[in-house]
Amino acid sequence: MQVQHPFRTVTPTLDGEVLAVLAGADAGFTPPQVHRLIGGRSEAGVRKSLQRLVEQGVVTDERVGKAVSYRLNRRHLAALHITALARLYHELLDRIRAELGRWQPPAEYVALFGSASRRDMRPDSDIDLLVVRGDDVKGDDPVWRDQLDALAESVTAWTGNDARVLELSAAEVRIGLDEGQPMYDDIRREGVSLHGRADYLKRFLGRASMP
């Protein structure tokens, strides 16, 4: 799965890319606008795709001055499923957050990072998760280990991608920040917080250099 191309999970065609754009907003788009948002495809191909989708009734067209505007027909029987596909990335985040919310003992902080958070995945990309264990939780706690394993298994089942869980104690994170390890800069800049305070690493950074 590529989170930035949700429709490629079911179809490799341009029609899926066009539907992803139209499903992303309840608004009309001209062919040049759709073309710019998709990128890497010809405008002629986008126009043909829009016409195919109009013929199927899942997209409507409307002339606005000299231009033609296209939008998803949200009353179509397929519209609910199309919009669900379009938000697969957000569904993944919601599912991870829900699973983390059930953890006992809880994680101190969890973030998605790497190509999934940047939304530039390849089909074989891993899904990288930083999981910070509180200092009061032992790393070999069997319940904690089971939670980590279950999370990795669930993410792989939901996406088809290998889940790579980087589990660190809060103390290890403090050391890494104090040493200026570049991974933490990447996570602060590009990561998506899934559990714990969104400014968790920033707050730790301020403490890392304290005696």
C-alpha positions in Angstrom: 0.0 0.0 0.0 1.1 3.6 -0.7 -0.8 5.9 1.7 -0.5 8.8 -0.8 -2.1 6.7 -3.5 -5.0 5.0 -1.8 -6.9 3.9 -5.0 -3.8 2.0 -6.2 -4.8 -0.7 -3.6 -7.7 -1.6 -6.0 -6.8 -0.1 -9.4 -3.6 1.1 -11.0 -5.5 3.3 -13.5 -5.6 7.1 -13.8 -9.3 6.9 -12.9 -8.4 6.1 -9.3 -6.1 9.1 -9.0 -8.8 11.4 -10.4 -11.4 10.0 -8.0 -9.0 10.6 -5.1 -8.8 14.3 -6.0 -12.6 14.7 -6.5 -13.4 12.8 -3.3 -11.0 15.0 -1.3 -13.3 18.1 -1.4 -16.9 18.8 -2.0 -16.1 21.2 -4.8 -15.8 21.3 -8.6 -12.4 21.0 -10.4 -11.5 21.8 -13.9 -9.3 19.3 -15.8 -6.2 21.5 -15.4 -6.8 21.7 -11.7 -7.1 17.9 -11.4 -4.0 17.5 -13.6 -1.9 19.8 -11.3 -3.1 18.0 -8.1 -2.3 14.6 -9.5 1.1 15.3 -11.1 3.0 13.0 -13.4 0.1 12.4 -15.8 -0.9 14.1 -19.0 -3.8 16.6 -19.0 -5.2 14.8 -22.0 -5.3 11.6 -20.0 -7.0 13.4 -17.1 -9.7 14.7 -19.5 -10.4 11.2 -20.9 -10.6 9.8 -17.4 -13.1 12.5 -16.3 -15.2 11.7 -19.3 -15.2 8.0 -18.5 -16.3 8.7 -15.0 -19.0 11.0 -16.2 -20.3 8.2 -18.4 -20.5 5.9 -15.4 -22.4 8.5 -13.5 -20.0 8.7 -10.6 -18.8 12.2 -11.6 -20.9 15.1 -12.7 -19.9 17.9 -15.1 -21.1 21.5 -15.2 -20.2 24.2 -17.6 -18.9 27.3 -15.8 -18.3 30.1 -18.4 -15.9 28.6 -20.9 -14.6 25.9 -18.6 -16.2 22.6 -17.5 -16.1 21.7 -13.8 -16.2 18.2 -12.5 -17.2 16.9 -9.1 -17.9 13.6 -7.4 -21.5 12.6 -7.5 -22.0 12.0 -3.8 -25.5 10.6 -4.3 -24.1 7.8 -6.4 -24.2 4.3 -4.9 -20.4 4.0 -5.1 -19.7 7.4 -3.6 -19.5 6.2 0.0 -17.0 3.6 -0.9 -15.0 6.0 -3.0 -14.7 8.5 -0.2 -13.8 5.7 2.2 -10.9 4.7 -0.1 -9.8 8.3 -0.5 -9.3 8.6 3.3 -7.4 5.3 3.8 -4.4 7.2 5.3 -6.6 8.9 7.9 -8.3 5.5 8.6 -4.9 4.0 9.3 -4.1 6.8 11.8 -7.5 6.4 13.5 -7.0 2.7 13.9 -3.5 3.0 15.3 -4.7 5.7 17.8 -7.6 3.5 18.8 -5.4 0.5 19.5 -2.9 2.6 21.4 -5.7 4.0 23.5 -6.4 0.5 24.8 -2.9 -0.2 26.0 -2.2 -1.0 29.6 0.5 -0.1 30.4 0.2 2.8 28.0 2.9 4.2 25.8 4.4 7.5 26.8 4.6 8.7 23.2 4.0 7.2 19.7 4.7 8.8 16.3 4.5 7.7 12.7 7.7 8.6 10.8 9.5 7.9 7.6 8.0 7.6 4.2 4.5 6.9 5.5 4.4 10.2 7.4 5.9 12.1 4.4 3.4 10.3 2.2 6.0 9.3 -0.4 5.8 5.5 0.1 6.7 2.8 -2.4 4.5 -0.3 -2.4 7.2 -2.2 -0.5 7.9 0.5 2.0 7.9 -0.2 5.7 5.6 1.7 8.1 7.8 3.1 10.8 6.5 3.8 14.3 8.4 5.3 17.2 7.1 3.9 20.5 8.4 5.4 23.7 8.1 3.3 26.8 7.8 5.1 30.1 10.7 4.7 32.5 8.4 2.9 35.0 7.7 0.1 32.5 10.2 -2.7 32.1 11.3 -3.5 28.6 10.8 -7.2 29.1 7.3 -6.8 30.6 5.3 -9.6 28.8 2.1 -7.5 28.6 4.1 -4.6 27.1 5.9 -6.9 24.6 2.5 -8.5 23.6 1.1 -5.0 22.9 4.1 -4.1 20.7 3.8 -7.4 18.7 0.0 -7.0 18.3 0.4 -3.4 17.0 3.0 -4.5 14.4 0.8 -7.4 13.3 -2.3 -5.2 13.1 -0.6 -2.5 11.0 0.7 -5.1 8.6 -2.7 -6.7 8.3 -4.4 -3.3 7.7 -1.9 -2.2 5.0 0.0 -5.1 3.6 3.2 -3.3 4.5 5.8 -4.5 7.1 5.4 -2.5 10.3 8.8 -1.5 11.8 8.3 -0.6 15.5 11.3 1.3 17.0 10.7 0.9 20.8 12.8 3.1 23.1 12.6 4.0 26.7 12.1 7.6 27.7 15.6 7.6 29.1 17.0 6.4 25.7 15.1 9.2 24.0 16.6 11.8 26.3 20.1 10.4 25.6 19.4 10.4 21.8 18.2 14.0 21.9 21.2 15.1 24.1 23.5 13.5 21.5 21.8 15.3 18.7 20.8 12.1 16.8 19.4 13.2 13.4 16.5 10.7 13.6 14.8 12.9 16.2 15.1 16.0 14.0 13.3 14.1 11.2 10.5 12.9 13.5 9.9 16.4 15.0 9.8 17.8 11.5 7.9 15.2 9.5 6.4 12.8 12.1 2.8 12.4 12.9 2.0 12.2 16.6 -0.4 9.3 17.4 -0.3 9.1 21.2 0.9 11.5 23.9 1.6 15.2 23.6 2.3 16.4 20.2 5.3 18.5 21.5 6.7 15.5 23.4 10.1 15.5 21.7 10.4 19.2 21.8 9.8 19.2 25.5 12.4 16.5 26.0 14.8 18.4 23.9 14.6 21.3 26.3 15.3 18.9 29.2 18.0 16.8 27.5 20.8 19.3 28.2 19.8 19.9 31.8 22.2 18.6 34.4 
